[in-house]
Amino acid sequence: MYRIAILSDIHGNIYALNAVLKNAKEKSVDFIYCLGDMIGIGPFTTEVLDALFELENIQMITGNHDESVLAVLKNEPYPKSRINVTPHHEWISEKLKIHHITALESLSRILTPTFYGQNFHLIHYPMNPSMYKAHISKDPFDLVGTPSPKNFSNVSGLSDFSLICFGHDHKEHHFEWNDRTFYNSGSLGCFNEPYARYGIIDIEKNGFHIMQQYVPYELDVYINELRKIDFPRKDVVLRIYE
């Protein structure tokens, strides 16, 4: 048996991430996959990236917040749909060190691991292959619609995969369609309950078993830290948790 963890949408919440990493270790997870949006929204960008990049048993991909911050840093076109988030992403970009930027730039958008002949598709949000290399300014993560069998049936390139894991939509999703399983553990760091969410998947030769996890952590402490820090869109961020 092989045990993996699925994390997504940490969004700068180091308190929630630390709780999950401790829990994953206690549950003897072999490998961790992080499906993007490590940064943005929460203010603890460098702490989150340091905690992730120091792990040896992890692979990460980029999400829209990660790529938008990189676009700001490289003076590239920014998504017009999120123009009101620009000041926040500029603030985040100023916090990043060179090694954080280099590491983020090295990440891919998609991972396709295989376990016992079972092919998995890991992406921040499903998209058609024609958009795999589209710049973030084209909003490639926002073209399919909300998570549902109907909307995902319009995404090509998934027929070879038995499991598609994604994030982006901060809600939990777990459904079957056309002999494929779609799974989103929900945002790890953006949740108004005192739990950090992630998924554990046990993989065996004859299939896999998904176990949704809710890890208690001190959400009230995190909210108090948010209140102490001045950053763009602070009022919007606090409303997520309050």
C-alpha positions in Angstrom: 0.0 0.0 0.0 1.1 3.6 -0.7 -0.3 6.5 1.3 -0.4 10.0 -0.1 -1.7 13.3 1.2 -3.5 15.9 -1.0 -3.3 19.6 0.1 -4.6 22.6 -1.7 -5.3 26.3 -1.2 -3.2 26.9 1.9 -3.3 30.6 1.2 -0.7 31.8 3.6 -2.2 30.2 6.7 0.9 28.8 8.4 -1.1 27.8 11.5 -3.4 25.5 9.5 -0.5 24.1 7.5 1.6 23.3 10.5 -1.3 21.3 12.0 -1.7 19.4 8.8 2.0 18.6 8.3 2.1 17.3 11.9 -1.0 15.2 11.4 0.3 13.8 8.1 3.5 12.7 9.7 1.6 11.0 12.6 -0.5 9.1 10.0 2.6 7.9 8.2 1.9 9.6 4.9 4.5 8.5 2.3 4.3 11.5 0.0 2.5 14.9 -0.1 1.0 16.6 -3.2 0.2 20.3 -2.9 -2.2 21.5 -5.6 -1.4 25.2 -5.7 -2.4 28.5 -4.1 0.2 28.2 -1.4 0.3 32.0 -1.1 -2.1 35.0 -1.2 -5.0 35.9 1.1 -3.2 35.0 4.3 -0.2 37.1 5.1 2.3 34.3 6.1 3.6 33.7 2.6 7.3 33.1 3.5 6.5 30.9 6.4 4.3 28.7 4.3 6.8 28.4 1.5 9.7 27.7 3.9 7.7 24.9 5.6 6.8 23.3 2.2 10.1 23.7 0.4 12.1 22.1 3.3 10.1 18.9 3.0 11.7 16.1 1.1 8.5 14.1 0.4 6.5 16.7 -1.5 5.7 17.9 -5.0 3.8 21.1 -5.6 2.1 22.7 -8.5 1.0 26.3 -9.1 -2.4 27.9 -8.7 -3.8 31.2 -9.8 -2.5 33.1 -6.8 1.0 31.8 -7.2 1.1 32.5 -10.9 -0.5 36.0 -10.4 2.2 37.0 -7.9 4.8 35.7 -10.3 3.2 37.8 -13.1 3.5 40.9 -10.8 7.2 40.1 -10.1 8.0 39.7 -13.7 6.0 42.7 -14.9 3.8 40.4 -17.0 0.1 40.8 -17.9 -2.1 40.4 -14.8 -5.6 38.8 -14.9 -8.1 41.5 -15.6 -10.7 39.5 -13.7 -8.8 40.0 -10.5 -7.6 43.5 -10.9 -8.9 44.5 -7.5 -6.6 41.9 -5.9 -3.5 43.5 -7.5 -2.5 45.6 -4.4 -2.6 42.4 -2.2 -0.5 40.4 -4.7 2.0 43.3 -4.9 2.2 43.2 -1.1 2.8 39.5 -1.2 5.4 39.8 -3.9 7.4 42.2 -1.7 7.6 39.5 1.0 9.2 36.9 -1.2 12.9 36.2 -1.1 14.9 35.2 -4.2 14.9 31.6 -3.3 11.1 31.6 -2.9 10.7 33.1 -6.4 13.1 30.7 -8.0 11.4 27.7 -6.4 7.9 28.9 -7.4 9.1 29.5 -11.0 10.4 25.9 -11.2 6.9 24.4 -10.4 4.7 22.9 -13.1 1.0 23.3 -13.5 0.2 19.6 -13.7 1.4 16.3 -12.2 0.4 12.9 -13.5 1.8 10.3 -11.0 1.1 6.6 -11.5 0.6 4.1 -8.7 0.2 0.3 -9.4 -0.8 1.2 -13.0 -3.4 3.7 -11.9 -2.9 7.2 -13.5 -3.7 10.3 -11.4 -4.2 13.8 -12.7 -3.3 16.5 -10.3 -4.1 20.2 -11.2 -5.2 23.3 -9.4 -8.4 23.2 -11.5 -9.3 21.0 -14.5 -8.8 22.7 -17.9 -8.6 21.6 -21.5 -5.2 20.6 -22.8 -5.1 23.7 -25.1 -4.9 25.8 -21.9 -2.1 23.9 -20.1 0.5 26.5 -21.1 -1.8 29.5 -21.2 -0.6 32.5 -19.3 -2.3 33.3 -16.0 -3.7 36.5 -17.6 -5.9 34.3 -19.7 -7.6 32.9 -16.6 -7.0 29.3 -17.5 -8.3 28.0 -14.1 -11.7 29.8 -14.5 -13.0 28.6 -17.9 -14.8 25.3 -17.0 -17.4 26.4 -14.5 -18.1 25.1 -11.0 -17.2 21.5 -10.1 -19.8 19.1 -11.4 -20.0 16.0 -13.6 -21.7 18.1 -16.3 -19.0 20.8 -16.4 -16.1 18.4 -16.1 -17.5 16.3 -18.9 -16.6 19.1 -21.2 -12.9 18.9 -20.3 -10.9 16.7 -22.7 -7.7 14.8 -21.9 -8.9 13.1 -18.8 -9.9 9.7 -20.2 -6.6 8.0 -19.2 -6.9 9.0 -15.5 -8.8 7.1 -12.8 -8.5 10.0 -10.2 -8.5 13.7 -10.8 -7.5 15.8 -7.8 -8.0 19.6 -7.8 -8.5 22.6 -5.7 -9.3 26.3 -6.5 -12.9 26.0 -5.5 -12.6 26.1 -1.7 -15.4 23.7 -1.0 -15.1 19.9 -0.7 -16.0 17.8 -3.7 -15.9 14.0 -4.2 -17.9 12.5 -7.0 -17.7 9.9 -9.7 -18.3 10.4 -13.5 -17.6 8.1 -16.4 -15.4 5.7 -14.4 -13.4 8.5 -13.0 -13.2 10.0 -9.5 -13.0 13.7 -8.9 -11.7 14.9 -5.5 -11.1 18.3 -3.9 -10.3 18.2 -0.2 -11.3 21.8 0.2 -9.2 24.8 1.1 -6.7 23.9 3.8 -6.2 27.5 4.9 -9.5 29.3 4.1 -12.2 27.7 6.2 -14.4 29.4 8.9 -14.3 26.4 11.2 -11.3 25.6 13.5 -10.2 22.7 11.3 -7.6 22.5 8.5 -8.8 20.2 5.7 -6.8 17.8 3.5 -7.1 14.4 2.1 -5.3 11.1 2.6 -5.5 8.5 -0.2 -4.5 4.9 0.4 -3.5 3.3 -2.9 -3.4 -0.5 -3.4 -3.1 -2.6 -6.5 -6.8 -3.0 -6.9 -7.8 0.7 -6.3 -7.6 3.6 -3.9 -9.5 4.8 -0.9 -10.0 8.6 -0.1 -10.3 9.7 3.5 -11.2 13.3 4.1 -9.3 14.8 7.1 -10.3 17.6 9.5 -7.3 18.6 11.7 -8.1 20.9 14.7 -6.0 24.0 15.0 -6.1 27.4 16.9 -8.1 29.4 14.4 -8.8 32.1 17.0 -5.0 32.6 17.4 -4.6 32.9 13.6 -7.5 35.5 13.4 -5.9 37.5 16.2 -2.6 37.5 14.2 -4.4 38.7 11.1 -5.9 41.6 13.1 -2.4 42.7 14.2 -1.0 43.0 10.6 -1.8 45.7 8.1 -2.1 44.4 4.6 -4.2 45.1 1.5 -7.7 43.6 1.5 -7.5 42.7 5.2 -11.2 43.3 5.6 -12.0 40.8 2.9 -9.7 38.2 4.4 -11.1 38.6 7.9 -14.6 38.1 6.6 -13.6 34.6 5.4 -13.0 33.5 8.9 -15.5 35.6 10.9 
